[in-house]
Amino acid sequence: MSDIKASILIVDDEESVRTSLAEVFTYLGYRTRSATDGLAALIEIRREVPDLLLSDLNMPAMSGFELLSIIHRRFPAIYVIAMSGMFTENQIPTGVTADAFYKKGAGVRDLLKIVESRSLQRREHRDAPEPIWVQRNGHDVSGEEFVTIACPECFRTFPQAISGTANLILDTSCVFCHSWILYAIVAPRSLEFPQPWKPSSQENRSITPLHWSPAEPPGESHNTN
C-alpha cells in the first residue's frame, strides 16, 4: 500500500507516457505532477520538492542524464528512478545517478514494485563520484572542440578540450581547486552508452584532490579506454 502523502514527479517528453503513468499513480493515492524535460522538472521542483522522481533519460532541452546529476547534488533526499527503453538489462546503467532503474515496456507492475519497495532498499554505496553530464559547446578560436565544466567543489566553471570522447566517461582536474572530476558528454538519442571510467594504472586511484605536475597542465583530459 503506497503512502498517500507521497508525491512523485514524472519527467518524460512523450505525453502518452506522462499521462498514463500519472493516471496510475494518482489512482494509487500519490500526489502526482509531470514535466516534459529536465528544465521543466527543475521548475516544478522549485515549487515543491517531490518524494520521488521518475525520469526518462533521452529528452530534448535537458536530458535525464543531466537532470539526475543535478538532483544528486542539489536534492539528495529525492528517491530517483531512471527509466529508458534503450537498455536490455534492468540494472542501473553505468554513470546514471539514480537509486533504481525501470526498463520501459517491462510493465507497470515492475515499476510499482520499485516504487513501493523504495523504503526497504538501501542506497548503493559507490567508491567513485558520479560523473557530471555536460553538453558540447562547439569549438574555440583555434578550432578545438570543448565543453564547459562546473566544478562541484568550488562551483567555478572552466573550459575543457575534448577529442574523440564519444561513449566514454572521462576525468579531469579543476583548474581552480584541483578537485578530481568525472564527466561525460551528453549525446541525445544515442543508443550507445559511455563506458565506465577506469584508471590508467592498475592501482586504485584516490578521490582526493589532484595537483598537476609541470608536465601535465591543468584542465588536460585523461582519455581512459
C-alpha positions as CSV (number, residue, x, y, z in Angstrom):
1,M,0.0,0.0,0.0
2,S,1.5,3.3,-1.0
3,D,1.9,6.3,1.2
4,I,-1.0,8.6,0.4
5,K,1.1,11.6,1.3
6,A,4.0,10.7,-1.0
7,S,4.5,12.9,-4.1
8,I,6.0,11.9,-7.4
9,L,7.3,13.9,-10.3
10,I,7.1,12.2,-13.7
11,V,9.5,13.5,-16.4
12,D,9.2,12.4,-20.0
13,D,8.9,14.1,-23.3
14,E,6.2,11.7,-24.5
15,E,2.8,13.0,-23.5
16,S,1.3,9.5,-23.6
17,V,3.8,8.2,-21.1
18,R,3.3,11.1,-18.7
19,T,-0.5,10.8,-18.9
20,S,-0.7,7.1,-18.4
21,L,1.8,7.0,-15.5
22,A,0.1,10.0,-13.9
23,E,-3.2,8.2,-14.0
24,V,-1.8,5.1,-12.4
25,F,-0.1,6.8,-9.6
26,T,-2.9,9.2,-8.9
27,Y,-5.3,6.2,-8.7
28,L,-2.9,4.6,-6.1
29,G,-3.0,7.7,-3.9
30,Y,0.2,9.5,-4.9
31,R,0.3,13.3,-5.4
32,T,1.4,13.4,-9.0
33,R,2.9,16.1,-11.2
34,S,4.7,15.8,-14.6
35,A,7.2,17.7,-16.7
36,T,8.3,17.5,-20.3
37,D,12.1,17.6,-19.8
38,G,14.8,18.3,-17.3
39,L,14.4,22.1,-17.3
40,A,10.7,21.9,-16.8
41,A,11.3,19.4,-14.0
42,L,13.7,21.8,-12.1
43,I,10.9,24.4,-12.3
44,E,8.5,22.0,-10.7
45,I,11.0,21.1,-8.0
46,R,11.4,24.7,-7.1
47,R,7.7,24.9,-6.5
48,E,7.7,21.7,-4.4
49,V,10.3,19.1,-3.8
50,P,8.8,15.6,-4.6
51,D,9.5,12.5,-2.6
52,L,10.1,10.5,-5.8
53,L,11.4,11.4,-9.2
54,L,10.7,9.2,-12.2
55,S,12.6,10.4,-15.2
56,D,13.3,9.3,-18.8
57,L,16.9,9.6,-19.9
58,N,16.6,10.8,-23.5
59,M,14.8,14.1,-23.7
60,P,15.3,17.5,-25.5
61,A,16.4,20.7,-23.8
62,M,17.8,19.0,-20.8
63,S,18.3,15.2,-20.8
64,G,17.6,12.9,-17.9
65,F,21.3,12.3,-17.6
66,E,21.9,15.9,-16.8
67,L,18.8,16.3,-14.6
68,L,19.7,13.3,-12.4
69,S,23.2,14.6,-12.0
70,I,21.8,17.9,-10.7
71,I,19.3,16.2,-8.5
72,H,22.0,14.0,-6.9
73,R,23.9,17.1,-5.8
74,R,21.2,19.6,-5.0
75,F,18.3,17.4,-3.8
76,P,19.9,14.2,-2.4
77,A,16.8,13.3,-0.4
78,I,14.7,12.7,-3.5
79,Y,14.4,9.0,-4.4
80,V,15.3,8.8,-8.1
81,I,14.1,6.2,-10.6
82,A,15.6,6.4,-14.1
83,M,13.7,4.9,-17.0
84,S,14.5,4.2,-20.6
85,G,13.8,1.7,-23.4
86,M,17.4,1.8,-24.6
87,F,18.9,-0.8,-22.4
88,T,18.3,-4.5,-22.3
89,E,19.1,-5.1,-18.6
90,N,17.1,-3.9,-15.5
91,Q,20.2,-2.7,-13.7
92,I,21.1,1.0,-13.3
93,P,23.2,1.8,-16.4
94,T,26.8,2.9,-15.8
95,G,27.1,6.6,-15.0
96,V,23.3,7.2,-14.3
97,T,22.8,8.8,-10.9
98,A,19.7,7.0,-9.7
99,D,18.5,4.8,-6.9
100,A,16.7,2.4,-9.3
101,F,16.1,1.8,-12.9
102,Y,12.9,0.9,-14.8
103,K,13.1,-0.6,-18.3
104,K,10.3,0.9,-20.4
105,G,8.0,-1.8,-21.6
106,A,8.6,-4.1,-18.7
107,G,5.1,-3.5,-17.4
108,V,3.6,-1.2,-14.8
109,R,3.8,-4.0,-12.1
110,D,7.5,-3.9,-12.3
111,L,7.5,-0.1,-11.9
112,L,5.1,-0.3,-8.9
113,K,7.4,-2.9,-7.2
114,I,10.3,-0.5,-7.5
115,V,8.3,2.5,-6.2
116,E,6.6,0.7,-3.3
117,S,9.8,-1.1,-2.1
118,R,11.9,2.1,-2.0
119,S,11.8,2.3,1.8
120,L,13.2,-1.2,2.1
121,Q,16.1,-0.6,-0.3
122,R,19.5,0.7,0.9
123,R,21.1,3.2,-1.4
124,E,24.1,1.7,-3.2
125,H,27.5,3.0,-2.0
126,R,29.8,4.0,-4.8
127,D,33.5,4.3,-4.4
128,A,33.9,6.8,-7.2
129,P,31.9,10.1,-7.6
130,E,29.1,10.3,-10.1
131,P,30.0,11.8,-13.5
132,I,28.9,15.3,-14.4
133,W,26.9,15.3,-17.7
134,V,27.7,18.2,-20.0
135,Q,26.7,19.2,-23.5
136,R,29.2,20.1,-26.2
137,N,29.9,23.8,-26.5
138,G,31.3,23.9,-30.0
139,H,34.9,24.9,-31.0
140,D,37.2,27.6,-29.7
141,V,39.1,30.1,-31.8
142,S,41.8,27.6,-32.6
143,G,39.1,25.1,-33.9
144,E,39.5,22.7,-30.9
145,E,36.2,21.2,-29.6
146,F,35.5,21.9,-25.9
147,V,32.9,21.6,-23.2
148,T,32.3,23.9,-20.1
149,I,32.6,22.1,-16.8
150,A,31.2,23.4,-13.5
151,C,33.3,22.1,-10.6
152,P,31.0,20.5,-7.9
153,E,33.5,21.5,-5.2
154,C,34.3,25.2,-5.8
155,F,31.4,25.9,-8.2
156,R,33.6,27.7,-10.7
157,T,33.4,26.9,-14.4
158,F,36.3,26.2,-16.8
159,P,36.6,25.1,-20.5
160,Q,37.8,21.5,-21.1
161,A,39.1,20.5,-24.5
162,I,37.7,17.2,-25.8
163,S,38.7,14.9,-28.7
164,G,37.3,11.6,-29.7
165,T,35.4,11.2,-26.4
166,A,32.2,9.6,-27.6
167,N,30.8,6.9,-25.3
168,L,33.4,7.4,-22.6
169,I,33.3,8.6,-19.0
170,L,36.4,10.9,-18.7
171,D,38.2,12.6,-15.8
172,T,40.0,15.9,-15.4
173,S,41.0,18.2,-12.6
174,C,39.5,21.6,-11.7
175,V,41.9,24.4,-12.8
176,F,41.0,26.3,-9.6
177,C,40.8,23.9,-6.7
178,H,42.4,20.9,-8.3
179,S,39.5,18.6,-7.3
180,W,39.2,15.4,-9.3
181,I,36.1,15.4,-11.6
182,L,34.5,12.7,-13.7
183,Y,32.4,13.9,-16.7
184,A,30.6,12.5,-19.7
185,I,29.3,14.1,-22.9
186,V,25.6,14.1,-23.4
187,A,24.6,12.5,-26.8
188,P,20.8,12.9,-27.1
189,R,19.0,9.9,-28.6
190,S,22.2,7.9,-28.7
191,L,21.7,4.2,-28.4
192,E,25.3,3.7,-27.1
193,F,26.2,4.5,-23.5
194,P,29.5,5.7,-22.0
195,Q,31.9,3.0,-20.8
196,P,32.8,3.0,-17.1
197,W,35.7,5.2,-16.0
198,K,38.9,3.2,-15.4
199,P,42.2,4.5,-14.1
200,S,45.1,4.4,-16.5
201,S,47.2,2.4,-13.9
202,Q,46.3,-0.8,-12.2
203,E,46.4,0.8,-8.8
204,N,43.3,2.2,-7.2
205,R,43.1,5.9,-7.6
206,S,42.3,8.1,-4.6
207,I,39.4,10.6,-4.8
208,T,41.4,13.2,-3.0
209,P,42.1,16.4,-5.0
210,L,44.9,16.2,-7.5
211,H,47.8,18.5,-8.0
212,W,49.1,18.7,-11.5
213,S,52.8,18.3,-12.3
214,P,54.5,20.7,-14.7
215,A,54.5,18.0,-17.4
216,E,50.7,17.8,-17.2
217,P,49.0,21.2,-17.4
218,P,45.7,21.9,-15.6
219,G,42.5,21.0,-17.5
220,E,44.0,18.4,-19.7
221,S,41.6,15.4,-20.1
222,H,42.7,11.8,-19.5
223,N,41.1,9.6,-22.1
224,T,41.0,6.2,-20.4
225,N,39.8,3.4,-22.6
